[in-house]
Amino acid sequence: MIQSIKNSDVKFQYKKPAQTSFKGVGLSGGVRFLDGFVKSQENLSVTRFIQDTTTNWLPKSALSRSKADFWEFSFLEFVESGLFYFAAPFFGEHLYRNRLFKSTSPKNLRSEIDKNLPKSLDELKNSKLDKALKNRIITSKAGIVAACLAVPVLEYALSFAKNLFTLKVFKVSDFNNIANLNKDKKEDTAQQNKVETHAKKELKKAGILSAAGIAAGLALAAKGHKSNALVKFSEYLLEPGQKISNLLHKTGVNSRGVDNFLKEYLKLDFLNRNGKLALSKGQLAVICTTGLFGYSNAAKDRGKLDFYEVWTRVPLVVLYTIFGSSILDAGFKKILAKKGKFPELIKKDANGVINVPSRADLPKIAQNLSAKNNTSYEKELSRLIKQKSVITGVPYVFGLAVMGFTLTAITRLWTKYRYNHMTKSER
């Protein structure tokens, strides 16, 4: 399309770039790599999986204390990361929504219910859909969330599966031997039996609770719409943070920051990603918190030092996993804004909140800059991608260095110090 632009008293013509996305744009290999990184950071499941693996597994691998130590944390970290970031979307979208839960709706309504399932509670309540249909959709959404109880339950049980894995494969259950602290390497048969019995008991319990959650979810999706109390319960289950905000408003507490935090990190409903159910930060928070107590309970079976190490390291890792590098990210954006860096991407709104465009917005911004600066679209898009990779990458790398290698090293040194102190006290 040919357009005319007036610059001072000079008129000229330019051809508006046809490209509106990454596809077909001649970017260098390095920029394509950075673009892939930027895109990954805007998908919560992929972002957190990469962060968790690099922050937890990589440092532990470099600082592993024995073969058993290496393989048990490798087993734990990769299976756990899958549970953290992909299990809820997989169960919610592919197993429950597309298969199991379809049978809970009348055939003539299945298409309409399925189409509206990814919508948020606010969108549904403000829509023009029939009230009875709204209630069906809301309770169906809540039923899927209830059925996903299996995910935090499995996360809790995973530490016991790890204990069992180490016992069966490496024939060790004493943490002092696993951490290569005890030079004698003697194993207590009674402790081994305790570890095995407790692990099997917790795994069995996890299976029962998971099945109960799925059954309750199916019942809620099938019959919940008939009860106003269950519809209300479904709303609280989906958006507990929003309900808490409403209660705080009634007591006179009105804070935009508190409201946003509660809605974001206590949201048990799925996010809507292009019509598909995607992991929310509230779901991630529940899974991580449940995992912490699973770690703690399983550690008790293997000795005091394992228990102490868990509570030295894991709470910090849980906080980092839930919030990611958001605190570092916000601080870094403030520094960039103060120094006037990347003005096309770092912008403050009327309330002083810094907003950064998503990757999907960059092509349009590049087109506007290309027209304004009389430069090529590819050059502007490359520059924007590089800038956005700095905005997201610096906090990410800093978090890896601090939460990964530094925390792991300090934890291991602290555990060794505790062991030496305990052995001296026993002499």
Residue pairs with C-beta under 8 A, 6 or more apart in sequence:
1 15
1 16
2 13
2 15
3 13
3 14
3 16
3 371
4 11
4 12
4 13
5 11
5 12
5 13
5 14
5 371
14 371
14 374
16 367
16 371
17 366
17 367
17 370
17 377
19 25
19 363
19 367
19 377
19 381
20 363
20 364
20 367
21 363
22 35
22 363
25 377
25 378
25 381
26 378
27 35
27 378
27 381
27 382
27 385
28 382
31 382
31 385
31 386
34 385
34 386
34 389
34 393
35 359
35 385
35 389
37 389
37 392
37 393
38 359
38 385
38 388
38 389
38 392
39 359
40 46
40 47
40 50
41 47
41 392
41 396
42 358
42 359
43 273
43 278
44 85
44 271
44 278
44 279
44 280
44 281
44 284
45 85
45 86
45 89
45 278
45 279
46 85
47 324
48 84
48 85
48 284
48 321
48 324
49 81
49 82
49 84
49 85
49 86
51 321
51 324
51 325
51 396
51 399
51 400
52 77
52 80
52 81
52 84
52 85
52 321
53 77
53 78
53 81
54 400
54 404
55 317
55 320
55 399
55 400
55 403
55 404
56 77
56 317
56 404
57 73
57 74
57 77
57 78
58 400
58 404
59 404
59 405
59 407
59 408
59 409
60 70
60 73
60 77
60 408
61 70
61 74
62 405
63 405
63 408
63 409
63 412
64 70
64 73
65 178
65 179
65 180
65 181
65 412
66 177
66 178
66 179
66 180
67 170
68 166
68 169
68 170
68 172
68 177
68 178
69 178
69 179
69 180
71 166
71 169
71 170
72 162
72 165
72 166
72 170
72 178
75 162
75 165
76 158
76 159
76 162
79 158
79 161
80 155
80 158
80 291
83 151
83 154
83 155
83 158
83 287
84 155
84 284
84 287
84 288
84 291
84 321
85 279
85 284
86 279
87 151
87 154
88 148
88 151
88 270
88 279
88 283
88 287
89 270
89 276
89 277
89 278
89 279
91 147
91 148
91 150
91 151
92 144
92 145
92 148
92 270
92 277
93 270
93 276
93 277
93 278
96 144
96 147
96 148
96 217
97 114
97 117
97 144
97 277
100 147
100 214
100 218
101 140
101 143
101 144
101 147
101 217
101 218
101 221
102 110
102 114
104 140
104 143
104 218
104 221
104 222
105 113
105 136
105 140
105 221
109 133
109 136
112 133
113 133
113 136
113 137
113 140
116 124
116 127
116 129
116 137
117 137
117 140
117 141
117 144
117 277
118 270
118 272
118 273
118 275
118 276
118 277
119 127
119 137
119 272
120 269
120 272
121 138
121 141
121 235
121 238
121 239
121 242
121 269
122 242
124 134
124 137
124 138
125 134
127 134
129 137
132 225
135 224
135 225
135 231
136 225
138 225
138 231
138 234
138 235
138 238
139 220
139 221
139 224
139 225
139 230
139 231
139 234
140 221
141 234
141 238
141 269
141 270
142 217
142 220
142 221
142 224
142 233
142 234
142 235
142 237
142 238
143 216
143 217
143 218
143 219
143 220
143 221
143 222
143 224
143 234
144 217
144 221
144 270
144 277
145 217
145 237
145 238
145 268
145 269
145 270
146 213
146 216
146 217
146 220
146 237
147 213
147 214
147 216
147 217
147 218
148 213
148 217
148 283
149 209
149 210
149 212
149 213
149 214
149 216
149 217
150 209
150 210
150 213
150 214
151 283
151 287
152 286
152 287
152 290
152 291
153 206
153 209
153 210
153 213
153 290
154 206
154 210
155 287
155 288
155 290
155 291
155 294
156 202
156 206
156 290
156 291
156 293
156 294
157 202
157 203
157 205
157 206
157 294
158 291
158 294
159 291
159 294
159 295
159 297
159 298
159 299
160 198
160 199
160 202
160 203
160 294
160 297
160 298
161 199
161 203
162 298
163 173
163 195
163 199
163 298
163 301
163 302
164 195
164 196
164 199
164 200
164 203
166 172
166 173
166 178
167 173
167 192
167 195
167 196
167 199
170 178
171 187
172 178
172 187
173 187
173 188
173 191
173 192
173 195
173 196
173 301
173 302
174 182
174 186
174 187
174 188
174 191
174 302
174 303
175 299
175 302
175 303
175 305
175 306
175 309
176 182
176 303
176 305
176 419
177 185
177 186
177 187
178 302
179 305
179 306
179 309
179 412
179 415
179 419
181 305
181 415
181 416
181 419
191 301
191 302
194 301
195 301
195 302
198 298
198 301
199 298
199 301
202 297
202 298
220 230
220 234
223 230
224 230
224 231
224 233
224 234
225 231
235 243
236 243
237 268
238 267
238 268
238 269
239 263
239 266
239 267
239 268
239 269
240 266
240 267
240 268
240 282
241 261
241 262
241 263
241 264
241 265
241 266
241 267
241 282
242 262
242 263
242 267
244 262
244 266
245 258
245 259
245 262
245 263
248 254
248 255
248 258
248 259
256 351
264 281
264 282
265 281
265 282
265 285
265 322
265 323
266 282
266 285
267 280
267 281
267 282
267 283
268 280
268 282
268 283
268 286
269 280
269 282
270 277
270 278
270 279
270 280
270 283
271 277
271 278
271 279
271 280
272 278
281 322
284 321
284 322
285 322
288 318
288 321
288 322
289 318
289 322
291 318
292 314
292 315
292 318
295 310
295 314
296 307
296 310
296 311
296 314
299 306
299 307
299 309
299 310
300 306
300 307
304 422
305 415
305 418
305 419
305 422
308 415
308 418
309 411
309 414
309 415
312 411
312 414
312 415
313 407
313 408
313 411
316 403
316 407
317 403
317 407
320 399
320 403
324 399
325 395
325 396
325 398
325 399
328 395
328 398
328 399
329 391
329 392
329 395
330 354
331 395
332 391
332 394
332 395
333 346
333 354
333 356
333 391
334 354
336 342
336 346
336 391
337 346
337 348
337 354
342 387
342 390
342 391
344 365
344 369
344 384
344 387
345 356
345 357
345 365
345 384
345 387
345 388
345 391
346 354
346 356
346 391
347 354
347 355
347 356
348 354
348 355
349 355
356 388
356 391
357 365
357 388
359 388
362 381
362 384
362 385
362 388
363 381
365 380
365 384
366 377
366 380
366 381
366 384
367 377
367 380
369 375
369 380
369 384
370 376
370 377
370 379
370 380
373 380
